[in-house]
Amino acid sequence: MKILLTGGYGLVGRNIRSHSKASKYEWLSPRSSEVNLLEYHSVLGYLHEYQPDVIIHAAGRVGGIQANMREPVRFLIENLDMGRNLLLAAAESGVTRVINFGSTCMYPKNRQEPLAEKDILTGELEPTNEGYALAKITVARLADYLCRENPSLQYKTLIPCNLYGPYDKFDPQWSHMIPAVIYKLHQAKQQGASSVEIWGAGEARREFLYAGDLADAVIYALENFESMPSLLNIGLGYDYTVNQYYEIAAKVIGYKGDFHHDLSKPEGMQRKLSNTRLAQEWGWEASHSLEQGLEKTYEYYLKNI
């Protein structure tokens, strides 16, 4: 099976290609110099030339709260253009199987109950990453519409919760919460700092999946494509407070100091927990605990960053 993996050099892509079963497949992981996902004819030409059997669309403009608030236009337009160019070109060139990646940012804000796939477009989005969310919703809907018009197509969307792991971005200007926490706590440990700042009160709850577990889900999807639902949450099904993430990461890293809260800073959604019932019924669930995932991620950070 020949698979085109967009974003093959990002967090998701590198973890997929590093999976123990990845060698079973032939991978195409082009750089942007080989195919420009922001240009439709570049994508179409690449698909006609290489004719992949499956496309996994893991490329995207990603970042944490700071980056999303700073550049909402870029997060909306680039993610929308990449997704629609890839799906439309896939349909035109005859690629019948696509795994598209969504995000739990697609769900309405401030829902206390776990977010099920049917909840998309049932409420207001979180303002701090609205542009990114709108792009992801539109591309997922486009995948569904293309399949409605042409039943031979199987374009499916996986919706992972927040991710962390090897190959992540650890620069706080661009990173998501866990790599930023690892960076901050490591620096504080090295410098002997007595206290580390946490944005907000730290009571917002977050669900973070180890990226190696998402890679497991992707390989499982390739092996069980027919039975995979068209829209599917991939997550833990349970969450922790921001304060708990700091406390568990401090234990892994060996930071012995205290924490203080800057209540003037935004926290984002108060809770964003995915309902993983469909994934469990399909036959998949995550295997890493938070502490296990943090230990592997910190080991990568020490060796590579």
N, C-alpha and C positions, 0 to 999 in steps of 0.2 A: 504494500500500500504506500503510495506516494502522498505525503502530507505537506501542504504549504502552511507554515507556522509564521504568522506575522508577529512582530515583537519578539522574535526569537532570542534577542540579546537583552531583554528586560527581565524583571523579577519572575514573572510567570513563565516566559519562554525558556529561560535558562533552567528553571526547575523541571519543566517538562522534558527538555532534552537531556537532563541529567538522570532521569528516572531509570531504574534498573531494567525496565521493559522497553525503553525507547529504541534500543538497537533492533527491535523487530521490524521497524518501519524505516522507510526512506524519507529523510527530512529535507525540505527546502526552507531555508531561513535567511532570506535575502536582506541585505542592508538597504537603507533608504537610497543609496546610490544606484542600486540595482532595480528597485521598483519604488516609485513615489506614490504612496497610498493616498496622497492629497490630490493626485491627478488621475482622473478616470481612465484615460487612454493608456497611461503607463501601467495601471493595474490590468486592464484588459489585454494588453500586449504580452505581459508576463504570463498570464493564465493561458493564452493561446500557445505560447512557446513551450511551457513546461507541463501543461495539462495535469495538474494534481488530481488525485482521487478525492481528497478531503481538504478542506481549509479550516484551520483553527485560527480565529482572529483574536489574538492577544495583544495587539499593538494598541497604543493609546497615549494621549496626553494625560498623565496622572500626577497627583500631588496631594498634600495635606490641606488643612484649612487655610493656612497662610497663602499658599500658591493659588488655591481656588478663589479666594477673596481678591487677590491681587490681579488675576488675569482671567476673569470670567468669559470674555469674548473668545480667547484662545482655547479654553477648555470646551466651550460649546462647539465652535466651528470646526476645530481640528478633529475632535472625536466624531462629530456628525459626518464630516466629509470622508474620513477614513472608512467608517462603517458602511455608508451607503455606496461608495465607490466599489468596495470589495463585494458586497452582496449583489449589486446590479451587474457587475462584471462577471461574477460567478454564474449568475443565471444566464447571461448572454453567451458565455463560453461553454456551458454545459456541465459545470461542476454541480453535482446533485446533493452533496453533503457538506454542510458548514456547521462548525461549532463557534458560535459568537459568544463573546464575554460581555455580560452586563455588570451591574454593581448594585449593592443594597442601597446605594444613594437614590436609586429609582423609586424607592418606597416613600409613602407619606411620612412627614416628620411627626415626632412625639407620639408614636403609637406604643403603648405599654405592652400590648400582647405581641407574641412572635409574628413576624411578617410573612404571610403566605403569598405565593405567586399570584393569586387572584386579587391581591390588594393594590397592585400597581394601578395608578391613575384613579385612586379613590380618595385622594386628599392632597393638601398643599405640600410642596416639597420643602426641604430644609434650605433656607436662603444662602447659606455659606457655600454650598456646592450645587446650586440650582442649574447652572449652565451645563456642567458635566452630566448631571442627572437627566436633563432634557435630551441631551445627545444620546445617551444610553437607551432611554425609553424609545426614542424615535427609531433607532437602529433595530431594536428588538421587535418593534411593531412592523417595520419594513420586512424583516425576516419572515414574520407570520403572514403578512399580506402576500409576499411572493409565493409562499407555499399554498395559500388559498387559491391563487390564480393558476398555479401549476402544481398539481398534486404529486408530480414525480420528484419534486424538490423536498429535501429534508434539511431545513435550516433551523437549528435549535440554539437556544440561548441558555448558558449557564450563568447563574447569578451568585458569584462568590461574595462572602462577607469580606471585611477588611483583612488584608494579608500582611504577612511578614515572613522573613526567612533569609537564607543565603541569596546573594546578588541584589539585595535591597539597596535603596538610596538612604544613606545615613546623614546627609547634610540636612540640618533642621529647616533650612529654607525651602526644601522640596519634599522632605520625607513625610510619611505617615507617622502615627503616634509611636508605635513600638520601636522602630529604628531610631526615632528622635529621642526616645527615652533611653535606649541603650547608649547612644552618643552622649547624652547629658550626664548620665550616671557614671559612665566610664571616665569622662573628663573630670567630674567632681571627685571621683576616687583618686585619680592621678594627681589632682591639684590639692587634695586634702580639704575640699570644701565642706563646710559644716552644714549647709542646707542647699536643697535643689528646688527650683520653682516649678509649680504645677499650675497650668492655666485653669481658671475657674475654681469651683469648690471641689472638683475631683469626684463628684458623685454621679456624673453621667456614666452610663453603662455602655460598654463596647464589646463586640464579638470579633476576635481576631483569629484567623485560621493560619496555621503553619503552611507555607507555600508548597512544601513537599506533599502535604495532604491534598492540595488542589491538583497537583500533578498526578497523584493517584486517581483522582476523580476523572481527569481527562483520559488517562489510559483506560480506565474502566469504561468510559463513554465510547472510546474507539472499539472496544471489545463487545459492547452491548448497545450499539447505536440504535437499532430498531426499537428497542424497548424504552429508550430514554425519553422522558417527557419533553415537550417542545420548549417549556420554560421551567427551569429547575434551580432552586436554591442549593448552594454548596456551602455549608457552614458547620458550626459546632452544635447549634441548637441551645447553647447556654452562653452566658456572658459574665463579665466582671466590671467593677467600677474602675475608673481611671486611677483612683488611689490604689486599688488592689494591683493593677498592672505595675505601678511604680514600686510597690512593696515587694512583689514577687521578682521583678527584674533586679531590684537592689540586692536581694538574696543571692540570685544567680551571679551577679557581677561582683559582689563583695563590697558594695557601698554601705558604710556604717552611719552616715549622717542623717539629718532630719529633712523634712519637706515643709515648704511654705506655699500658700496659695495666692495667686493674683486674681482677685475677683473681678477686675476690670476686663479681663481677657475673655473671648468667646469660647464656649465649650462645644458648640454644634448641637446636634440632636441629643436629647436626654437619654434616649434608648433606641437601639437599632438592632434588634435580635431577629435572626431569620428562623422561620419555621422549616425544619428539615424533614418533615414527615414523608414528603414525596421521595426524597433522596433515600431515606431508609427503606421505604417500600420497594424502590428500584434496586436496592441491594448494596448501597454505599454508605459509609460513615467514616469520619476522621479517626486517625489512630494516635496522634500526638497530643499529650497533655500540654498545657501552657508552659510549665516548667521545662519539659523536654524540648519543646520548640525553641524556647528562649536560650537554653543551653547550647543548642546547635547553631543558633543565629549568632550568639556572642562568640562562639568558637570561630565562626567564619569572619566576624568583625575583627577579632584579634589577629587572625592570620592574613587578612587581605586589606583591611582599612587602616 
